[in-house]
């Protein structure tokens, strides 16, 4: 396993080992991330001591800037995190493509930034100049931060979680974008009950839709994605760019393209934004899918 771990050459946040892709048999339960100065090991089942001990030793000796190695037990209720080497650091500031994001360690199952979406955020940063952007299922507003950094005129973040949107506001402030706060809107509502709120701030030149695969009581993406896609013509400009994201191992690219063909044929497929190469998948279609479309009325 050790020979497959990517050693970071900078303070840029990144995945160091992606066991969940099933490309490394026997280590499917392990992922390792770098949020300088913290290395976070995520375990989806207990890691055997005869593997964990040399793994921790390897990580903190090979990564010069490491000050803390932490282990998240995703197989336990509330996914607790233990510091297993170095300082106990409950938070970090992730650096990515010249931007910064708050990382919370030990407070929630998710830490605040999905590393497989880096190339998507980079694309948004490079293609947002002068645009009105809609960020659906915004979480901590990382796409919004990238859009404002790229010169977007306005971004609307929509998410059911007020706590996530508060963290998103903190991310804007962290990037010294508080002067642009007038151009950022936060809507803490259920999308499926609030399409009127969406339309109020539009029409949009760029829409990013990155829903959870399943969220109890609110989202079942296999059932609900069509509800979003069929409403797109109501709130986008002609030639708008639309990023449709899918992070369900049980649904493949055909699910997205077939749903688009049936419910919004005005969308024309442009290309696919792949995750970083470290997110290696043994089985095609199991990892993150990000497809870019253009709307032509």
Secondary structure, DSSP 8 states (H G I E B T S, - for coil): -GGG----SSSB-EEEEEGGGS-STT-TTEEEEEETTEEEEEESS---HHHHHHHHHHHHHH-TT--EEEEEETTSGGG-EEEEEE---SEEEEEETTEEEEEESSSSSS-S--GGGHHHHHHHHHT-TT-EEEEET-TT-HHHHHHHHTT-SEEEEE-S-HHHHHHHHHHHHHTT-GGGGGGEEEE-S-GGG-HHHHHHT--EEEEEE---SEETTTEEHHHHHHHHHTTGGGTEEEEEEEEEEE--TT--HHHHHHHHHHH-TTEEEEEE----TTS--SSTTSS-EEEEEEE--
